[in-house]
Amino acid sequence: MVKLDMAPYDEANDSCNAEADCKKPTLSAFPVVAVNTVVADTIKNSAPVIYQFLRRVQFENAKLNKLLAWGEDNKVEPKEVAQYFLKNHQNIWKTWVPQEVADKVITRLE
């Protein structure tokens, strides 16, 4: 993943850029948007533990961007980025899982 060099987000530029006949396309970052996790009822009913996990996952764009930048800067594989996240951001992911699962993950990381 490579971050593109873009100007800061500008609503007017973004609106023009979205039009096929934009007279003056201009660099503009993308707006920050909410990302939602959607699961089928079959998951909710057949895999309630996974469903509960997916309900709890929340991640701020800024934190995700920093994590991806760390991986890029350090030229590491996604598995190593995941391990870095688990080791260094327990305050985030521990809210997503039951305590006994968090304890097992922490033990495994040591």
N, C-alpha and C positions, 0 to 999 in steps of 0.2 A: 504494500500500500504506500502510495506516495502522495503527500499533501501538495495540492496545486497552489501556486502563488497567485492569490486572488486579492482584489481590493476588499475592504470591509463591506459588509452587507449594506446595500442601499435599496430601499423599497421601490423607488421610482425606476432605478436601473433594472432591478429584478423583474418588475412588471413588464417593462419594455422587452427585456430579453426573452420573456415567456411567449411573446407574440411572434408569429411567423414573419410578419412584415415589419418588425422593429426597424425604425429608420437609423438608429445609432446604437447598435449593441455595445455594451460597456461591461468591463469586468466588475463583478460583484460576487461576494461570497453568498452562500445559500443561507436562507433564514433558519433560525433554530426552530425545530419542530418537535412535537411530542411523538414518541414512538410507542405504539401500543402492542402488547402481546395478545394475540387472539388464539384461543384453542377451541377445538370442537368439543361438543358435549360428550362425545365418546371418550375423550381423554379425561374429562372431568369425572365421568362415571366409572371408567375402567382403570384409571391410574390416578387416584386421588392424591397420592404423595407428589407425583410430578406436577399435577395441577396446582397444588398448594405452593410448590416451589416457584412455578411460573407466575403465580399471582403476586409473589413477594419481590421478585426481581425488579429493582429500580437502579438506574445508572444515569448520572448526569453526563451530558455531552462533553463538558469540559474535562471531566475525569477520564472518560473513555478516550478522548483525544490525547491526553497526557500519557495514558497507558500505551496507546498505539505509537506515539512518538518515542517512548522509551524503547519499545521493541525495535523500531526503525533505527534509532540512534545506536543501539547496541547490537544490531544485526543478528537478532535471535529469532528462533522459530516460534510459531504461535504457542506451542506447548510451554516454552520458557516464559513467554509473556503471561500465560495463565498462572504458572507457578509464582512468578513475581507478584501478580495481583493477589493471589491467595496468601502469600507471605506478608505482604506489605499493606494490604487493605482489608484486614479482618473486620474492621468496624463497619464495612459495607456489606460484605457477603455473609457474615455471621447472622445478619437479620433475615436472610433468605432461607435458612435451614434450621432444623431443630438442633438444640444444643449438643445432643449426642453425635449428630453428624458433623457438626463443627469440630468437636473434640477429636473425632477420627481423622478429619482432614488435617488438623494442626499436627497431630501425632505423625501422620504420614509425611508431612512436609519437613519434619525435623531430621 
